[in-house]
Amino acid sequence: MRSLITAAVVAVVLLRGAPIEACSCIESGPPCQTYFQVDAVFVGAVRTITELDAPPDPMPFRQRLVTFTVERALRGLEGASVAVTTGLGGGDCGYPFKPGERYLVYAYKAKDGQLRTGICSRTRPISEAAEDLQFIDTLRTAKPGGRVSGVVKHWERDLAGNEPRQYPPLSFVPVQVNGSGGGGQAETDEQGRYEITGLRPGKYEVQVFPAANFSTTLLQRDVELRDARACAVVDFGVHFDGRISGSVRTADGRPAGDVRVQLVAAAKAAARGITETLTAKSDSDGHYELRDVPPGQYVVGVGLKRSMESLDDLYPATFYPQATTAAAAEVITVGEGNRQELQPFTLPPPRRQRELTGVVVWPDGRPAADVSVSLADADESWRQLAAAIRTDGDGGFRFTVSEGASYRVRAYADIPGEPKPRQAMVVSEPFVVTDGMPPVRVVLKPANR
């Protein structure tokens, strides 16, 4: 199993060529899980390390070719030597092999037949491979019978602190395994652990059944046992399913459909910066339901935190039940998976939509054609509200915006005739959209070298 998660911005490819982002790894699992999921396992000493001239297809980054003298061919390998590719390191998941050192290598075979490995596998120096070698040495005498095990953990989002809250593991939770090789059931112990044994090779569905006040999302996982002696570690994270529901209606009393209702932690309702929110769109009858709400105190409303969705600016910020400030909003308390039904929420009159036009020019007044332009929040200029577009041949641009809402214009371009990364950029002064306002004029400013 490739144990990879995504983080950052640069797409790379590891092992089987699956696209991920800059490398970050979770646990690869115990030897009994990884050993049967890779294509080759061996003990070897690094003989040479050579940087390849060009990335092998479909790898987007340069690779190193590492040749090994094979001391023990444990799985999927024959011969006294083997070559394995890996990245250069520094974010591409490459393993930092050293000449002359001995390693236990877990490798995958790419489409081109080349073996590849990286830091997200169980590859490790031989001095750190005692657990792996002990498992491998007992394979010949091991009795058949695969197993699935794991831990059922309890965590909750913390919308006030922007960090997850960890709770003690859940005990006495039923876990069930069903598949082509049989099945079984178990109950978690006081540490939240479970184990189901005696499984034959095959594909399985693992499902956990927490109490009714927990969310039903992410309670099922699929695994495959490829050998009668294989294992699979399947951990679950569960959280409470608190809910807040109600309905929104227009100023004249009609149901307001397709409106984004937002929930924000009461402690963060008036705060600037990145604030986590939960959202739900109202249906044609104006009904909405916010789900998976963790225990805490919240305010509900529309237009509380702006985003790139056009309806966010359709209504000015309004808090339930009918307040224009966070201080006047009703605070709603949600317990451990309980439900709150709010009274109907009347929206203010919507803002009028209109076209905002403008022009981007260079410092000498020349039109800046084919320049990237976007709209940002007036108070928090990092918050983008409209996707970037390109200016026309006269430097012109246009956006559909809400009258009475405030914005900034962001423009960015490479300076003609200058070597990259010489750029020009600007963030305009904030402005409020009014009826009959003139076109916005933005002058690009060269960035510092």
Secondary structure by P-SEA (a helix, b strand, c coil): cccccccccbbbbccccccccccccccccccccccccccbbbbbcccbbbbbccccccccbbbbbbbbcccccccccccccbbbbbcccccccccccccccccbbbbbbccccccccccccccccccccaaaaaaaaacccccbbbbbbbbbbbbbbcccccbbbbccccccbbbbbbcccccbbbbbccccbbbbccccbbbbbbbbbccccccccccbbbbbbccccbbbbbbbbbbbbbbbbbbbbccccccccbbbbbbcccccccccccccbbbbbbccccccccccccccccccccccccccccccccccccccccccccccbbbbbbccbbbbbbcbbbbccccbbbbbbbbbbccccccccccccbbbbccccccccccbbbbcccccbbbbbbccccbbbbbbbcccccccccbbbbbccbbbbccccccbbbbbbbccc
